[in-house]
Amino acid sequence: MKDDNGRNTILFVVITVIFLVAYQFLVLGPQAEQRKAALQARAESTATGPARPAGEVGSAAPAAATVIEDRAQALATDAATGQTSARVRIRTPALQGTLSLVGGRIDDLFLTQYRETLDADSPPVELFRPQGMRHAYQALFGWSGPNVAGGVPGPSTVWRLTRGGDLTPTTPITLTWDNGAGLRFTRVVSVDDRFVFTVEDTVANFGATPITLRPWGRVERLGVPATLGKNQIIHEGAIGAFGEDGRHTSRQLKYGDWRKKPVEEKESVGGWLGITDQYWLAALIPEQDQRIETAFRVREGQAYNTYSATMLGVDRTVAPGRQITHTQRLFAGAKRNEILADYEKSLGVPRLIYAIDWGFLFFLTRPLFLTLDFLYGLLGNVGMAILGLTVLVKLLLFPLANKAYESLSKMRNLQPKMEEIKKKHSADAQKQQQELMALYQREKINPLAGCIPIVIQIPVFYALYKVLTVTIEMRHAPFFGWIQDLSARDPSNIWNLFGLIPWDPSTAPLIGGLLGSDATGGITLGLGVLAIFYGFTMWLQQAMNPPMPDPVQRQIFAFLPIVFTFIMAPFAAGLLIYWAWNNVLSILQQYVIMHRFKAENPIDQFIDRYIRKTAA
């Protein structure tokens, strides 16, 4: 059997490797990708605009050769066709923007209940962006039909507004287009008070022969902004749910994987598909009893790749003198759990709540979020809800942690006997190990018990990290004082004495990127209050444990709180609050148990040395 030194060394190496790999995977890797993407974006700023892919359902004319920087100019003239773009205003409690009569595009949309930053004058979050601008993003609907005399409506069709004014939850609009060869197309667009548009297309055949058509819908993004698709823990890219007979499975393609697989096609009955960002979603939703063909496509352009999620319906035949109607929907908004769940129920849309990237630990992540959301409803503050969640987790692990701390307290009391055994058998490692194991058995001690609570906490730690990262409910959620966004890192910085000195450390020559509180390159030296407090709690908890038997190991473990203070500094403030508060609760629990077993601890030593001595 291996000796304590070997086992502790292996344990140290394993834990260190896990955290270093996680730091590389979750922090350094995404930061390097962000820098690379930023350089690419600057290079693209002088490039020509994207070309429309040919051969896809609803292809339009190529985009303009010049990127339009002015949004008003892009809204006034359709870049793909050069036509003047008359527009219908969109006004709802949650959305604001316009719909272009060229193609009936929904290509100008803002989420009015969310801001880009915490600044008071920050603009609302932009979801869709008109054609011709850099990284245009839009939703289109139309019909396809080979050899239809007079053609069918597509991205270049100029619709007439025949009924309605502004598009609001109480005032839908009606668009019409006549192909001049016996077909009249009528489109009624409505929107609810949240994030779903309903597009009802009717085709009337006034000709003498039957016409066969297929309806389609498409969400497309021209190029990927530098801020998207770089964080490994977040899914951003193609997403959907496909299947039939009520059995649907989710499908996700991150932008990097999507580029490697430029075409992916699936058939489905019902379901949904679209493009997702960290917090926002644009998704096509068919009637759930309809069979559809779907495709995720990437087409190369001069400056940008075009990413599209397309939905194609079945053939529909319109007899002479008859008409048909086809309905499809568009979700364009924030991925709030309760809203997605409500649409999932009311519209019968399968697995829509999994538009939120709950991750492979969804069986932990989603219950954790629901618990946080419940506690938030009771306490009125997300930070307080995190503290309450930590208490609940500690209560669940209380018996196990008690056993672990009892073993650690007994081991601390046995340190003199253990040292005697090591001195007595210093030349015989096997005999030394046998004597130590016999001592553990007599005293009913499990030397590895102290690691069990930590190992169990790791999945909870990851699940909470996921919740803070992917759920919009956590975005811009304030705590108290200077912590105004629990999903972002602590903005305070030790290098300006936490705001007492009017100086931004990130402006320091050469090393400003390392000193800034929002540094994006490599390891950051900009420590905030939460990171320092976390490091202190880690050191105190470690000081309460029995010292490592080997002096070298003792020095290494003594250095770990400093290392992890820097590693944890860039993480979300909510995560540091959870982990530091968890450490505080663990310290209190361990302190009580150490008192019960009359084991020495650094808290009592501090009280005796400074407080009681000063009082005396």
WODA-V447745 format. One line per field, one symbol per residue. ss: DSSP state (a for helix, b for strand, c for the rest). Layout:
ss->???
This chain:
ss->cccaaaaaaaaaaaaaaaaaaaaaaaaaaaaaaaaaaaaaaaaacccccccccccccccccccccccbccaaaaaabccccccbccbbbbbcccbbbbbbcbcccbbbbbbbbbbccccccccbbbbbbcccbcccbbbbbbbbcccccccccccccbcbbbbcccbbccbcbbbbbbccccbbbbbbbbbccccbbbbbbbbbbcccccbbbbbbbbbbbbccccccccccccccbbbbbbbbccbbbbbbbbaaaaaaccbbbbbbbccbbbbbcccbbbbbbbccccbbbbbbbbbccccccbbbbbbbbbbbbbccccbbbbbbbbbbbbccaaaaaaaaaacccccaaaaccccccaaaaaaaaaaaaaaaaaaccaaaaaaaaaaaaaaacaaaaaaaaaaaaaaaacaaaaaaaaaaccccaaaaaaaaaaaaaaacccccaaaaaaaaaaaaaaaaaaaaaacaaaccccccccccccccbccccaaaaaacccccaaaccccaaaacccccccccccccaaaaaaaaaaaaaaaaccccccaaaaaaaaaaaaaaaaaaaccbaaaaaaaaaaaaaaaaaaaaaaaacccccaaaaaaaaaaaaaac
